[in-house]
Amino acid sequence: MKVKFLFLCKRYYTNKDLIADKFGRLFHLPLQLVKNGHQGLVVAADYRNKKSEILEIANFSFYSIPFALLWPFSFLFKMYRLFRQCQPDIVIASGDSHFGAIGLLLAKIAKIPFVFDVYDHYASFGTNKVPGMKSLYYLALRKADLVVCASIPLSHFVRKYNQSVIVIENGVDISLFKPIDKQQARVRLGIPNDRVIVGFFGSIDKNRGIETLIEAGKILRYTYPSLQLLLAGKLGISINLEKPWIDYRGVVQQKEVVLLINACDVVIIPYLPDSQVELSNACKIAEYLACGQPVVTTRVANYADIFATAPDAVCEPGDPIDMAHTILAQIQAQKVVEFPKNLTWEQLGKKLSQALLTII
């Protein structure tokens, strides 16, 4: 059975551009639905630019439309016109509370099923400080015909409001994220081969545990004086990274992230526990594993379960001594967790395709 869908979301998320970077679930899940025989289009709200754009991939369209939260009427008009032209069998919304509410309204108008993709706890987003936004989030959760969650902990939370839930994790493009020879990666990045490299690649925010990682690095340098921290990502907090043994690359393209991961001896997820982290599924988990690298993670969310075959790679959050001990063990053991084949976008797309057929 072929399903016609409209996928409503935002253009920029996790500091990536849906259209330019072709990144993440908001790009790959609708694209995989088309590859599974369905038809549809993506309408992406653009908070940053004032010009509409269209990206065509294999007869599949991504529409980027300017959006202002305090004056959304132009976006709503253009989006509704595309909705009428598409005449979908189903509406899928993702990215934030208000997209869930808009998607729900469209589905009610057309009397078709509504799917709410919840890749994070949207109530913790900054936009949800606007009065009424959290109410829209919980309304969309309760009224959705299907809620798609990016993690098992998030699915447990959502089931308090809706029993129709499926888990579809954040996947990875294995044509891009794959093992590369470490020496070759270091040559291309200008990193000396005699360094011991521990890497983190993602947003540097208050709940990311970078301060703990730096303190752990100081401890590790007593054992490995050549140790360096290799970091990349948007800097969202005030922190001193101006140290000779910290190599901060700023915001980089995905292709460079692949090189950075492969240049490391160990990559790390040093997150601290909070309401958002405990319900999330970090994109970098699949990216690290697809590159075949030894990983260290803190004991947050269900990450210890994901790394169950490498229990010594899990440390306590916010504890630099335990983190240093765990990183040291991984530098020496080089324990690699096998990449789960179900985390390819192809497999995740098939799972979503099958789930949609159950509610049509």
Residue, then its C-alpha position, 0 to 999 in steps of 0.5 A: m500500500k502506498v501512503k501520501f504524506l506531508f512531513l512538517c518540521k524545522r530546517y535547522y536542528t542540532n546545529k545542522d541545516l536539513i537541506a544543505d547538510k542533508f542531516g539527521r532524521l528530519f532529512h532521512l526518515p521522509l526520504q526513506l519513506v519515498k524509497n519504500g514506495h510512498q509519496g510526500l513532501v517536506v515543509a521545513a520552517d526556516y528561522r534564519n533566512k527570509k527566502s523560500e527554497i526548494l530541494e528536489i531529490a529523486n522527485f521528492s521535494f523539501y520546501s524551506i519556508p521562512f518562519a517567525l514564531l511571533w508572526p507565523f502567518s505567512f508561513l502558515f499560509k504557504m504551508y497550508r497551500l502546499f498541504r491542499q496541493c499534496q492532499p496527504d493521507i497522513v500528516i507527520a510533524s517533528g521538531d518542536s511543540h508548535f509543529g506538533a500542534i500545527g500538524l494535529l490541526l491539519a490532520k483534524i481538518a482533513k480527517i486523516p491520521f496524525v503522527f508526532d515524531v518526538y526526537d527529544h523532550y520538546a518541553s525542555f526547548g527554549t521555545n517552550k518558555v513561550p506561554g502555551m507552548k508546553s500545553l501544545y506539546y502535551l496536546a499533540l502527544r495525547k491526540a496523535d494517532l502514533v508517537v515516534c520516539a527517538s529513545i526507549p526512555l523517551s518512549h516510557f515517558v510518552r506512554k504516560y500520555n499515549q499508548s500508541v508509541i514506536v521507537i525509531e532511534n537516531g540513525v546514521d548515514i553509513s556511506l559517510f560515517k565509516p572507519i578510516d585509517k587513523q594515520q590517514a585521518r590525522v595526516r588530513l587533519g594535521i594531527p601528529n601521529d604520536r599524540v593520544i587523542v580523546g575526542f568529543f564532537g557535538s554542541i558544547d553546552k552546560n549539560r554536555g559535561i565538557e568541564t568534567l572531560i577537561e578535568a579528566g584530561k588533566i588527570l590523564r596527562y600524568t600518565y600520557p603527557s602527549l594526550q590531547l582533547l580534540l573537540a568540535g561543535k558549537l560553543g554554547i557556554s563560557i569555557n576556557l578552551e585555550k590550552p595547548w593540549i586542547d584542539y578545538r576546531g569550532v563548527v565543522q562539516q559532517k565530512e570533517v566530523v568523520l575524519l575527527i572521529n577516526a583520528c581519535d584513540v577514544v571518543i567520548i559522550p561525557y553528558l551530565p544528567d538532566s531532564q533533556v539528556e535522560l530522555s534523549n538519544a544522541c546522534k553521535i552514538a550511531e556515528y561513533l559506532a559506525c566509525g568503529q571507534p572505542v567509546v566512553t560514555t557516562r551513565v545517563a539515559n539508557y546509554a549503559d544498556i547500549f554499551a552493555t557489551a563494554p561495561d568498563a566503557v561506562c563512567e559516572p557523570g560529573d566524576p573526573i576521576d572515574m572518567a579518567h580511569t574509564i578513558l585510560a582503560q579504553i585507551q589500553a583495551q580499545k574495546v569496540v562495540e559492534f555497530p547495530k545494523n538496525l541503526t542505518w536509515e534504511q532499516l529505520g525507514k522500513k520500520l517507520s513505513q510499516a508503522l504508518l500502514t497500521i494507522i491508515 
